Amino acid sequence: MKLNKNLALSESGFAFNGSTGDSFILNETALFILSKIKSNLSKEEILNSLIEEYDVNPITAEKDLLDFFNQLKIFDLLEDE
């Protein structure tokens, strides 16, 4: 899994898709997940990082993470390898 090569991220939580011109304001959790994807972590590693960082229920975290991945795909921000 990797981010769209035309996606620019700022540390302040702003994302810009250069291929479509779409821009997004990211909350802290979204920025956390995208930074983990950018660091080439696997889905399982990202999930474990979320659980540890935010002290969240593992089942809820997995569901929410999969939903977020689906949203990234819908907006053409995530590419499966």
Biopython code that builds the backbone (N, CA, C, O; Angstrom):
import numpy as np
from Bio.PDB.StructureBuilder import StructureBuilder

atoms = [
    (1, "MET", "N", (0.845, -1.170, 0.000)),
    (1, "MET", "CA", (0.000, 0.000, 0.000)),
    (1, "MET", "C", (0.891, 1.234, 0.000)),
    (1, "MET", "O", (1.887, 1.313, 0.720)),
    (2, "LYS", "N", (0.503, 2.186, -0.825)),
    (2, "LYS", "CA", (1.259, 3.434, -0.861)),
    (2, "LYS", "C", (0.330, 4.581, -1.229)),
    (2, "LYS", "O", (-0.745, 4.382, -1.793)),
    (3, "LEU", "N", (0.772, 5.774, -0.896)),
    (3, "LEU", "CA", (-0.009, 6.969, -1.208)),
    (3, "LEU", "C", (0.137, 7.323, -2.680)),
    (3, "LEU", "O", (1.148, 7.007, -3.308)),
    (4, "ASN", "N", (-0.871, 7.974, -3.218)),
    (4, "ASN", "CA", (-0.819, 8.495, -4.572)),
    (4, "ASN", "C", (0.426, 9.368, -4.697)),
    (4, "ASN", "O", (0.687, 10.220, -3.847)),
    (5, "LYS", "N", (1.185, 9.150, -5.759)),
    (5, "LYS", "CA", (2.456, 9.867, -5.918)),
    (5, "LYS", "C", (2.264, 11.377, -6.080)),
    (5, "LYS", "O", (3.209, 12.142, -5.884)),
    (6, "ASN", "N", (1.056, 11.810, -6.433)),
    (6, "ASN", "CA", (0.784, 13.237, -6.608)),
    (6, "ASN", "C", (0.223, 13.898, -5.350)),
    (6, "ASN", "O", (-0.186, 15.058, -5.381)),
    (7, "LEU", "N", (0.207, 13.152, -4.243)),
    (7, "LEU", "CA", (-0.325, 13.691, -2.998)),
    (7, "LEU", "C", (0.777, 14.383, -2.212)),
    (7, "LEU", "O", (1.810, 13.790, -1.900)),
    (8, "ALA", "N", (0.536, 15.651, -1.897)),
    (8, "ALA", "CA", (1.474, 16.422, -1.077)),
    (8, "ALA", "C", (0.851, 16.585, 0.308)),
    (8, "ALA", "O", (-0.320, 16.944, 0.437)),
    (9, "LEU", "N", (1.652, 16.317, 1.343)),
    (9, "LEU", "CA", (1.192, 16.442, 2.722)),
    (9, "LEU", "C", (2.013, 17.471, 3.463)),
    (9, "LEU", "O", (3.230, 17.547, 3.294)),
    (10, "SER", "N", (1.350, 18.260, 4.280)),
    (10, "SER", "CA", (2.085, 19.179, 5.154)),
    (10, "SER", "C", (1.998, 18.654, 6.583)),
    (10, "SER", "O", (1.085, 17.898, 6.918)),
    (11, "GLU", "N", (2.934, 19.050, 7.407)),
    (11, "GLU", "CA", (2.937, 18.628, 8.807)),
    (11, "GLU", "C", (1.775, 19.235, 9.589)),
    (11, "GLU", "O", (1.423, 18.750, 10.664)),
    (12, "SER", "N", (1.183, 20.295, 9.048)),
    (12, "SER", "CA", (0.077, 20.954, 9.738)),
    (12, "SER", "C", (-1.278, 20.317, 9.441)),
    (12, "SER", "O", (-2.289, 20.731, 10.008)),
    (13, "GLY", "N", (-1.314, 19.313, 8.556)),
    (13, "GLY", "CA", (-2.561, 18.614, 8.288)),
    (13, "GLY", "C", (-3.263, 19.021, 7.012)),
    (13, "GLY", "O", (-4.478, 18.857, 6.899)),
    (14, "PHE", "N", (-2.538, 19.540, 6.064)),
    (14, "PHE", "CA", (-3.106, 19.910, 4.776)),
    (14, "PHE", "C", (-2.613, 18.913, 3.732)),
    (14, "PHE", "O", (-1.421, 18.613, 3.673)),
    (15, "ALA", "N", (-3.525, 18.401, 2.910)),
    (15, "ALA", "CA", (-3.162, 17.472, 1.837)),
    (15, "ALA", "C", (-3.663, 18.033, 0.519)),
    (15, "ALA", "O", (-4.755, 18.597, 0.444)),
    (16, "PHE", "N", (-2.856, 17.874, -0.515)),
    (16, "PHE", "CA", (-3.201, 18.369, -1.846)),
    (16, "PHE", "C", (-2.901, 17.278, -2.862)),
    (16, "PHE", "O", (-1.782, 16.768, -2.927)),
    (17, "ASN", "N", (-3.910, 16.921, -3.657)),
    (17, "ASN", "CA", (-3.745, 15.948, -4.726)),
    (17, "ASN", "C", (-3.457, 16.719, -6.006)),
    (17, "ASN", "O", (-4.362, 17.307, -6.600)),
    (18, "GLY", "N", (-2.214, 16.716, -6.425)),
    (18, "GLY", "CA", (-1.792, 17.474, -7.596)),
    (18, "GLY", "C", (-2.407, 17.008, -8.893)),
    (18, "GLY", "O", (-2.490, 17.784, -9.845)),
    (19, "SER", "N", (-2.845, 15.747, -8.959)),
    (19, "SER", "CA", (-3.424, 15.259, -10.208)),
    (19, "SER", "C", (-4.872, 15.694, -10.394)),
    (19, "SER", "O", (-5.352, 15.764, -11.525)),
    (20, "THR", "N", (-5.584, 15.990, -9.291)),
    (20, "THR", "CA", (-6.988, 16.399, -9.410)),
    (20, "THR", "C", (-7.239, 17.833, -8.962)),
    (20, "THR", "O", (-8.267, 18.421, -9.299)),
    (21, "GLY", "N", (-6.306, 18.393, -8.205)),
    (21, "GLY", "CA", (-6.494, 19.727, -7.652)),
    (21, "GLY", "C", (-7.286, 19.728, -6.355)),
    (21, "GLY", "O", (-7.552, 20.791, -5.794)),
    (22, "ASP", "N", (-7.668, 18.549, -5.871)),
    (22, "ASP", "CA", (-8.422, 18.454, -4.619)),
    (22, "ASP", "C", (-7.507, 18.719, -3.431)),
    (22, "ASP", "O", (-6.342, 18.321, -3.422)),
    (23, "SER", "N", (-8.059, 19.401, -2.429)),
    (23, "SER", "CA", (-7.303, 19.619, -1.198)),
    (23, "SER", "C", (-8.145, 19.142, -0.021)),
    (23, "SER", "O", (-9.374, 19.113, -0.085)),
    (24, "PHE", "N", (-7.460, 18.774, 1.044)),
    (24, "PHE", "CA", (-8.109, 18.196, 2.207)),
    (24, "PHE", "C", (-7.473, 18.750, 3.480)),
    (24, "PHE", "O", (-6.261, 18.961, 3.543)),
    (25, "ILE", "N", (-8.300, 18.978, 4.479)),
    (25, "ILE", "CA", (-7.818, 19.326, 5.810)),
    (25, "ILE", "C", (-7.893, 18.037, 6.631)),
    (25, "ILE", "O", (-8.958, 17.431, 6.744)),
    (26, "LEU", "N", (-6.766, 17.625, 7.198)),
    (26, "LEU", "CA", (-6.698, 16.364, 7.925)),
    (26, "LEU", "C", (-6.728, 16.599, 9.424)),
    (26, "LEU", "O", (-6.110, 17.536, 9.932)),
    (27, "ASN", "N", (-7.453, 15.738, 10.128)),
    (27, "ASN", "CA", (-7.374, 15.801, 11.578)),
    (27, "ASN", "C", (-6.120, 15.057, 12.039)),
    (27, "ASN", "O", (-5.405, 14.472, 11.226)),
    (28, "GLU", "N", (-5.865, 15.083, 13.317)),
    (28, "GLU", "CA", (-4.643, 14.498, 13.875)),
    (28, "GLU", "C", (-4.519, 13.005, 13.546)),
    (28, "GLU", "O", (-3.435, 12.526, 13.213)),
    (29, "THR", "N", (-5.622, 12.285, 13.641)),
    (29, "THR", "CA", (-5.588, 10.841, 13.387)),
    (29, "THR", "C", (-5.326, 10.546, 11.919)),
    (29, "THR", "O", (-4.546, 9.649, 11.600)),
    (30, "ALA", "N", (-5.961, 11.280, 11.029)),
    (30, "ALA", "CA", (-5.735, 11.079, 9.593)),
    (30, "ALA", "C", (-4.284, 11.362, 9.234)),
    (30, "ALA", "O", (-3.672, 10.618, 8.468)),
    (31, "LEU", "N", (-3.741, 12.425, 9.782)),
    (31, "LEU", "CA", (-2.343, 12.761, 9.532)),
    (31, "LEU", "C", (-1.418, 11.672, 10.076)),
    (31, "LEU", "O", (-0.420, 11.329, 9.443)),
    (32, "PHE", "N", (-1.748, 11.137, 11.237)),
    (32, "PHE", "CA", (-0.979, 10.048, 11.844)),
    (32, "PHE", "C", (-0.963, 8.833, 10.914)),
    (32, "PHE", "O", (0.093, 8.253, 10.662)),
    (33, "ILE", "N", (-2.138, 8.451, 10.407)),
    (33, "ILE", "CA", (-2.239, 7.279, 9.530)),
    (33, "ILE", "C", (-1.486, 7.513, 8.226)),
    (33, "ILE", "O", (-0.737, 6.642, 7.783)),
    (34, "LEU", "N", (-1.675, 8.675, 7.607)),
    (34, "LEU", "CA", (-0.991, 8.951, 6.342)),
    (34, "LEU", "C", (0.527, 8.973, 6.515)),
    (34, "LEU", "O", (1.257, 8.544, 5.621)),
    (35, "SER", "N", (1.000, 9.462, 7.643)),
    (35, "SER", "CA", (2.446, 9.458, 7.873)),
    (35, "SER", "C", (2.962, 8.032, 8.020)),
    (35, "SER", "O", (4.085, 7.737, 7.610)),
    (36, "LYS", "N", (2.160, 7.147, 8.596)),
    (36, "LYS", "CA", (2.548, 5.739, 8.720)),
    (36, "LYS", "C", (2.561, 5.054, 7.351)),
    (36, "LYS", "O", (3.442, 4.242, 7.066)),
    (37, "ILE", "N", (1.589, 5.384, 6.514)),
    (37, "ILE", "CA", (1.570, 4.832, 5.152)),
    (37, "ILE", "C", (2.809, 5.314, 4.402)),
    (37, "ILE", "O", (3.481, 4.537, 3.723)),
    (38, "LYS", "N", (3.097, 6.600, 4.535)),
    (38, "LYS", "CA", (4.264, 7.189, 3.870)),
    (38, "LYS", "C", (5.562, 6.532, 4.336)),
    (38, "LYS", "O", (6.534, 6.470, 3.583)),
    (39, "SER", "N", (5.579, 6.042, 5.580)),
    (39, "SER", "CA", (6.756, 5.355, 6.129)),
    (39, "SER", "C", (6.788, 3.873, 5.750)),
    (39, "SER", "O", (7.619, 3.117, 6.253)),
    (40, "ASN", "N", (5.885, 3.467, 4.867)),
    (40, "ASN", "CA", (5.818, 2.092, 4.352)),
    (40, "ASN", "C", (5.462, 1.049, 5.402)),
    (40, "ASN", "O", (5.883, -0.102, 5.295)),
    (41, "LEU", "N", (4.690, 1.436, 6.419)),
    (41, "LEU", "CA", (4.221, 0.458, 7.385)),
    (41, "LEU", "C", (3.082, -0.354, 6.779)),
    (41, "LEU", "O", (2.334, 0.149, 5.941)),
    (42, "SER", "N", (2.950, -1.593, 7.197)),
    (42, "SER", "CA", (1.863, -2.455, 6.729)),
    (42, "SER", "C", (0.566, -2.055, 7.434)),
    (42, "SER", "O", (0.586, -1.295, 8.403)),
    (43, "LYS", "N", (-0.562, -2.576, 6.938)),
    (43, "LYS", "CA", (-1.847, -2.293, 7.575)),
    (43, "LYS", "C", (-1.831, -2.736, 9.035)),
    (43, "LYS", "O", (-2.338, -2.034, 9.910)),
    (44, "GLU", "N", (-1.249, -3.897, 9.290)),
    (44, "GLU", "CA", (-1.186, -4.415, 10.663)),
    (44, "GLU", "C", (-0.323, -3.518, 11.556)),
    (44, "GLU", "O", (-0.676, -3.264, 12.707)),
    (45, "GLU", "N", (0.797, -3.043, 11.031)),
    (45, "GLU", "CA", (1.668, -2.155, 11.806)),
    (45, "GLU", "C", (0.981, -0.821, 12.090)),
    (45, "GLU", "O", (1.130, -0.256, 13.174)),
    (46, "ILE", "N", (0.231, -0.325, 11.109)),
    (46, "ILE", "CA", (-0.502, 0.929, 11.302)),
    (46, "ILE", "C", (-1.581, 0.735, 12.365)),
    (46, "ILE", "O", (-1.767, 1.583, 13.237)),
    (47, "LEU", "N", (-2.283, -0.380, 12.282)),
    (47, "LEU", "CA", (-3.319, -0.686, 13.269)),
    (47, "LEU", "C", (-2.728, -0.750, 14.671)),
    (47, "LEU", "O", (-3.273, -0.159, 15.603)),
    (48, "ASN", "N", (-1.625, -1.459, 14.823)),
    (48, "ASN", "CA", (-0.988, -1.565, 16.133)),
    (48, "ASN", "C", (-0.512, -0.205, 16.641)),
    (48, "ASN", "O", (-0.603, 0.079, 17.835)),
    (49, "SER", "N", (-0.012, 0.624, 15.749)),
    (49, "SER", "CA", (0.413, 1.975, 16.121)),
    (49, "SER", "C", (-0.764, 2.812, 16.605)),
    (49, "SER", "O", (-0.654, 3.549, 17.584)),
    (50, "LEU", "N", (-1.890, 2.691, 15.911)),
    (50, "LEU", "CA", (-3.099, 3.430, 16.311)),
    (50, "LEU", "C", (-3.559, 3.014, 17.703)),
    (50, "LEU", "O", (-3.867, 3.853, 18.549)),
    (51, "ILE", "N", (-3.601, 1.707, 17.922)),
    (51, "ILE", "CA", (-4.056, 1.189, 19.211)),
    (51, "ILE", "C", (-3.151, 1.693, 20.331)),
    (51, "ILE", "O", (-3.624, 2.095, 21.394)),
    (52, "GLU", "N", (-1.865, 1.668, 20.082)),
    (52, "GLU", "CA", (-0.912, 2.105, 21.098)),
    (52, "GLU", "C", (-0.971, 3.625, 21.324)),
    (52, "GLU", "O", (-0.983, 4.090, 22.464)),
    (53, "GLU", "N", (-1.006, 4.378, 20.236)),
    (53, "GLU", "CA", (-0.964, 5.843, 20.335)),
    (53, "GLU", "C", (-2.235, 6.423, 20.960)),
    (53, "GLU", "O", (-2.166, 7.351, 21.766)),
    (54, "TYR", "N", (-3.402, 5.869, 20.585)),
    (54, "TYR", "CA", (-4.675, 6.457, 20.999)),
    (54, "TYR", "C", (-5.429, 5.634, 22.043)),
    (54, "TYR", "O", (-6.530, 6.009, 22.446)),
    (55, "ASP", "N", (-4.841, 4.507, 22.488)),
    (55, "ASP", "CA", (-5.454, 3.661, 23.508)),
    (55, "ASP", "C", (-6.915, 3.363, 23.160)),
    (55, "ASP", "O", (-7.823, 3.607, 23.954)),
    (56, "VAL", "N", (-7.112, 2.836, 21.968)),
    (56, "VAL", "CA", (-8.453, 2.569, 21.453)),
    (56, "VAL", "C", (-8.692, 1.065, 21.387)),
    (56, "VAL", "O", (-7.750, 0.278, 21.296)),
    (57, "ASN", "N", (-9.954, 0.681, 21.435)),
    (57, "ASN", "CA", (-10.345, -0.717, 21.338)),
    (57, "ASN", "C", (-9.875, -1.284, 19.994)),
    (57, "ASN", "O", (-10.127, -0.671, 18.957)),
    (58, "PRO", "N", (-9.201, -2.433, 19.985)),
    (58, "PRO", "CA", (-8.656, -2.996, 18.739)),
    (58, "PRO", "C", (-9.708, -3.253, 17.659)),
    (58, "PRO", "O", (-9.440, -3.035, 16.477)),
    (59, "ILE", "N", (-10.886, -3.708, 18.043)),
    (59, "ILE", "CA", (-11.934, -3.993, 17.052)),
    (59, "ILE", "C", (-12.431, -2.696, 16.416)),
    (59, "ILE", "O", (-12.606, -2.621, 15.200)),
    (60, "THR", "N", (-12.653, -1.689, 17.236)),
    (60, "THR", "CA", (-13.083, -0.383, 16.735)),
    (60, "THR", "C", (-12.005, 0.236, 15.859)),
    (60, "THR", "O", (-12.298, 0.791, 14.801)),
    (61, "ALA", "N", (-10.761, 0.138, 16.304)),
    (61, "ALA", "CA", (-9.651, 0.709, 15.534)),
    (61, "ALA", "C", (-9.541, 0.052, 14.169)),
    (61, "ALA", "O", (-9.338, 0.740, 13.168)),
    (62, "GLU", "N", (-9.669, -1.260, 14.112)),
    (62, "GLU", "CA", (-9.568, -1.958, 12.825)),
    (62, "GLU", "C", (-10.686, -1.554, 11.883)),
    (62, "GLU", "O", (-10.440, -1.304, 10.703)),
    (63, "LYS", "N", (-11.913, -1.485, 12.385)),
    (63, "LYS", "CA", (-13.051, -1.079, 11.556)),
    (63, "LYS", "C", (-12.856, 0.343, 11.027)),
    (63, "LYS", "O", (-13.039, 0.603, 9.837)),
    (64, "ASP", "N", (-12.485, 1.253, 11.917)),
    (64, "ASP", "CA", (-12.297, 2.645, 11.522)),
    (64, "ASP", "C", (-11.139, 2.793, 10.528)),
    (64, "ASP", "O", (-11.216, 3.588, 9.592)),
    (65, "LEU", "N", (-10.078, 2.028, 10.736)),
    (65, "LEU", "CA", (-8.934, 2.100, 9.823)),
    (65, "LEU", "C", (-9.317, 1.598, 8.434)),
    (65, "LEU", "O", (-8.952, 2.215, 7.434)),
    (66, "LEU", "N", (-10.044, 0.494, 8.361)),
    (66, "LEU", "CA", (-10.478, -0.020, 7.059)),
    (66, "LEU", "C", (-11.422, 0.957, 6.361)),
    (66, "LEU", "O", (-11.358, 1.127, 5.144)),
    (67, "ASP", "N", (-12.294, 1.595, 7.136)),
    (67, "ASP", "CA", (-13.181, 2.624, 6.570)),
    (67, "ASP", "C", (-12.360, 3.793, 6.018)),
    (67, "ASP", "O", (-12.662, 4.321, 4.948)),
    (68, "PHE", "N", (-11.327, 4.191, 6.751)),
    (68, "PHE", "CA", (-10.474, 5.298, 6.301)),
    (68, "PHE", "C", (-9.724, 4.917, 5.023)),
    (68, "PHE", "O", (-9.619, 5.727, 4.102)),
    (69, "PHE", "N", (-9.203, 3.691, 4.964)),
    (69, "PHE", "CA", (-8.538, 3.223, 3.744)),
    (69, "PHE", "C", (-9.492, 3.261, 2.550)),
    (69, "PHE", "O", (-9.099, 3.648, 1.450)),
    (70, "ASN", "N", (-10.742, 2.860, 2.767)),
    (70, "ASN", "CA", (-11.731, 2.904, 1.681)),
    (70, "ASN", "C", (-11.981, 4.333, 1.217)),
    (70, "ASN", "O", (-12.120, 4.580, 0.019)),
    (71, "GLN", "N", (-12.040, 5.270, 2.152)),
    (71, "GLN", "CA", (-12.217, 6.676, 1.782)),
    (71, "GLN", "C", (-11.018, 7.181, 0.975)),
    (71, "GLN", "O", (-11.182, 7.920, 0.004)),
    (72, "LEU", "N", (-9.828, 6.783, 1.378)),
    (72, "LEU", "CA", (-8.631, 7.179, 0.628)),
    (72, "LEU", "C", (-8.691, 6.661, -0.804)),
    (72, "LEU", "O", (-8.311, 7.364, -1.741)),
    (73, "LYS", "N", (-9.166, 5.441, -0.969)),
    (73, "LYS", "CA", (-9.287, 4.857, -2.315)),
    (73, "LYS", "C", (-10.343, 5.599, -3.137)),
    (73, "LYS", "O", (-10.144, 5.853, -4.325)),
    (74, "ILE", "N", (-11.456, 5.942, -2.509)),
    (74, "ILE", "CA", (-12.529, 6.664, -3.202)),
    (74, "ILE", "C", (-12.005, 8.005, -3.746)),
    (74, "ILE", "O", (-12.350, 8.407, -4.857)),
    (75, "PHE", "N", (-11.171, 8.688, -2.953)),
    (75, "PHE", "CA", (-10.622, 9.968, -3.364)),
    (75, "PHE", "C", (-9.327, 9.835, -4.147)),
    (75, "PHE", "O", (-8.641, 10.824, -4.403)),
    (76, "ASP", "N", (-8.994, 8.597, -4.529)),
    (76, "ASP", "CA", (-7.800, 8.307, -5.343)),
    (76, "ASP", "C", (-6.510, 8.767, -4.657)),
    (76, "ASP", "O", (-5.603, 9.290, -5.304)),
    (77, "LEU", "N", (-6.445, 8.563, -3.342)),
    (77, "LEU", "CA", (-5.270, 8.970, -2.581)),
    (77, "LEU", "C", (-4.413, 7.782, -2.164)),
    (77, "LEU", "O", (-3.291, 7.956, -1.688)),
    (78, "LEU", "N", (-4.942, 6.576, -2.342)),
    (78, "LEU", "CA", (-4.247, 5.367, -1.909)),
    (78, "LEU", "C", (-4.187, 4.373, -3.058)),
    (78, "LEU", "O", (-5.173, 4.143, -3.758)),
    (79, "GLU", "N", (-3.025, 3.798, -3.233)),
    (79, "GLU", "CA", (-2.833, 2.792, -4.277)),
    (79, "GLU", "C", (-2.447, 1.484, -3.631)),
    (79, "GLU", "O", (-1.564, 1.451, -2.774)),
    (80, "ASP", "N", (-3.097, 0.402, -4.031)),
    (80, "ASP", "CA", (-2.678, -0.926, -3.564)),
    (80, "ASP", "C", (-1.504, -1.377, -4.408)),
    (80, "ASP", "O", (-1.426, -1.082, -5.601)),
    (81, "GLU", "N", (-0.597, -2.094, -3.777)),
    (81, "GLU", "CA", (0.560, -2.591, -4.517)),
    (81, "GLU", "C", (0.297, -3.970, -5.032)),
    (81, "GLU", "O", (1.159, -4.560, -5.684)),
]
sb = StructureBuilder()
sb.init_structure("model")
sb.init_model(0)
sb.init_chain("A")
sb.init_seg("    ")
for serial, (resi, resn, name, xyz) in enumerate(atoms, 1):
    if name == "N":
        sb.init_residue(resn, " ", resi, " ")
    sb.init_atom(name, np.array(xyz, "f"), 0.0, 1.0, " ", f" {name:<3s}", serial, name[0])
structure = sb.get_structure()
